[in-house]
Amino acid sequence: MRRKPLRIALIGWGAINRRVAELLSLRSSDAVSIVAIGKRDTASVASAPANARIVTTPEELAAFDLDLVVEAASREAVDIWGESALRTASALVVTSTSAFCDTSLLDRLVRVAEAHGSQLIVPPGALAGIDALSAASALPLDSVVHRIVKPPAAWRGTAAESLIALDRLTHAVTFYSGTAREAATLFPKNANVTVIAALAGIGLDRTRVELAADPDVRDNVHMLSVAGAFGRLEIRIENRPLAANPKSSEMAALSLVRIVENRAKALVC
């Protein structure tokens, strides 16, 4: 028997989910069906997939017989839509992982997932090597350092503007050093990804984060340095910025496409 198309809902219709929808339509239109887009404000929903219905309340998700819900909206959206998604679909993918700096929210969503037999999935986002980091954490880890280097333009509109003169940089400057919890709270759009490394490894308060602006780079650079009983891990990935939002990386959308497609495939890599 042929596998039925995967029925998914997208929460948010910003640059990341629009890119996800575009790629899925090109690569997996027969295997994946976007049946709903969740957004509190429908005025800004344009170019939505033809068969997708716009919903404005979490309770409406129950009407769609969903297999998967993908959130790429905001940390507030995780709180608003998360419980309903976990009750009505087999899995919820959360990209606004800075929401999990709120431990009570994370614990609540995990309890809902356990009660309903669903899964709360944290994607690798713009990072590489998260599978290895997560595997390594089965043994004691000594340290995890996540360094992010982006062009000055990617830090505009963030707290970095109060720490350094972005328009006058002539060399790379590290303007922040602290924990993943602090970094994701202060820079929720740029350092959101540090929560992914933290949850895969030694937690939000033990994972060290360095943020830097460099006028000589064009891509968004992530470096993970991990040490522990397993050995050592050094990973560097240079991501092209998402065309519609330089604060995000193309890889953030690609990682979501991989998760969605793997839920629909017979062979998963």
N, C-alpha and C positions, 0 to 999 in steps of 0.2 A: 504494500500500500504506500502511496506517496504521502510524504509528510505534509501536514497542514501548515499553511503560512503562519509564522509567528506573529501574534497580535501584540503590538506595543503601543504605549502612550509616552509622549514626550512632555515633561514638565518644564515649561519655559520655551521661548522661541527666540532666543538670542543667537549670537554668532555660532556658538558651539553646536546647538541642536539643529540650526539651519544647515550647517555643514554636514552633520550626521545624516539628516534627511536626504540631502543632495547625494551623498556617497551611497547610501542604501538604495536609492532609486536607480543609480547607475549599476550597482553591483549585485543587488539582492532583491529586486522588485518582486520576483516570484516566490521568494522564501520568507519575506518580511512584509508585514502590512502595518503601516502607521495609522491607527484607527482613531486616535485622540491626541489633542494637544491641550495641556492644562495651563491656563494663564488667567490670572485674576483680571487683567485688563485686556479685553479683546480688541481694543482700538488699534493696537500696534501689530496685530497678527496679519502679515501679508505673505503671499506666495506659499501658503500652507499646502501640504499634499492634498490632492483632490478628494480623497476618501476620508480625510481626517476631520473629525468634529471638534470644534473648540468648546472646552468646558471651563467653567469659571469657579467651580466648587469641588473640593475633594470627594464629596459624596457621589458625584456623577460618575466617578471612575468605575463604580460597581456595575454599571450597565454594559460594559464592553467586553466581558469575558477575556480579560487581559492575561497574557503570559509574562510580560515584562514591562516595567515602568522605568524610564530613564530621566533623571533630574539633571538639568543644567540651567538653573535659574538664579538662585541666591541661597544663602544660608537660611534666610527666613522661610523660603519655600520648602526647605527640608522639614521644618517644624509643621508648616501648614498642610503639606500633602503627604508626608511620610507615612503616617499611620494608616490612612485610607489605602495608599498604594500597597502596603504590606498585607493588608487584609484582603485585597481584591486580586492581586497578582502573585505569581510564584516568586518573584524577585523584584527588588528595587535597587537600581544603580544610582549612587549619589556622587555627583561630581563636586558639589559645593561642600567639600569636606571640612571647611573651617567651621561649619555648624557643629562638628563633633568636638570642638573645644568646650562645648557645653556638655559635660559628662552626663548630666541628668537626661538630656535629650537623647544621647547615644544609648544610654541604658534603657530608656523607655522604648525606643525603636527596636532594640534587640529583644526585649520582652515580647513585643507585639509579633515580631517575626517568629519567635519560638512558639508562641501560642497558636499561630496560624500556619505553621509549617512552611513559611516563606523564608527568603534569604535577603539580607541587607548586604549589598555588594559595593565594595570600595574599588574603583578601577585604578589601574596604574597611572592614568592621566598622562602627563608629559614626561614621566620617568621611565627609565630602563632598569631592569634588574630587580624589580620589586618581588618577582617570584623567588629569586635567590635570597634576598633579604628575609623574606617571610620564612623560607625553609631554614635559613641559618638561625633564626630566632628560636628554633626548637631546642637549641643548646644556648647556654648563657652568652649574651653579647656584652662586650665591654664599652663600645662606643659606636654611635652613628652620627656622622656629620653630613649635613645637606647644605651645599653651597649653591646659590642661584646667582647667575650673572646675566643681566639683560641690558639692552641699549637704553640710554637715558630716556628716550621717548616712551618706553614701556613703563617707566616709573612715574610719569606725569599723572597728576590727579590723585596721587597717593601721599602717604605720610613722608615719603622720601623727600618731597619738595621742601619740607621744613628742616631737613637734616643736611642736605647738600644742595649746591647750586647746579642743577642738572644741565643747564644750558652752557655752563662754563667749564665743563669737565674736559681735561686734556689726557687723562689716564684713568685706569680703573680705580674705583674707590669703594671700599667696603663700608657701608653706612649703617649696618645693623648686625649685631651678633647677640643671639639669645636662644631661647627654647622654641620648639616648634609651636607650642601653644601660644606663646607671645607673638611670634612672627605671623601666624595665621590670623590672629585677632587684630593685629595692627595693619596687616597687608592682606585682607581677605581675598582680593582678586589676583594678586601676584604671588603670594606665598601660601595660598590654599593647598597647593600640592605637597607642602611639607607635612601636612597631617597624614597623607598617604604613607610616606616613609615612616612616620612615627607609629602609626597603627600596625604597619607590617613588622616593625622592629621592637624598640624598647620604650615606646610610649611618648606622649606629648611633652613630658617634663624632663626627660633624659636625652631626647634627640636635640642636638645642637644645630642651629641654623645660622648661616652667614648670607647676607644679601648685599649685592654689589651692582653698581652701574658702570658700564665700560663703553666709552664712545667708539672704540675700535671693533666692537662686535656687532653683528647684524642679526644674529640668532639668539634665542633664549637658551642659555646654557645651564644644565643641571649636573652637579657632581655629587656622588655619594661615596663616602669613605666609611667603611664598616670594619670593625675588628671584634673578634670573639673566639669562642672555643672552636668554631669551624675553621678559622683561619682569617684571611683578610680579603676584602672586596673593594675594588676601586672602579667606579663606573662614571663615564662622562657621556652626556648626550647633548647634541646641539640641534635644537628644534627650530624650524622655520616658524615665525609668528603666524598666527591665524590672520588671514588677510583682512577680515572684518573686525578684528580686535587684537591689536598687538600685545595686549597684556596676557593673552592666552597663546598656546602653541597649537600648531596643526596636529601634533601628536595627541593632544587632549581629545580631539574629535576622533582621530583614528583609533584610539584605544577603546572608545565607546562602540565604534563600528565593529571592532573585533569581538567585543563581548556580545553584542547583539547577534552577529553572524554565527558565533560559536553556539549560541542557544538554539540555532536553527539547523546546524550541520550534523551530519552523521559522524564525521571525522573532525576532531577538535585539536588544534595545535596552539 
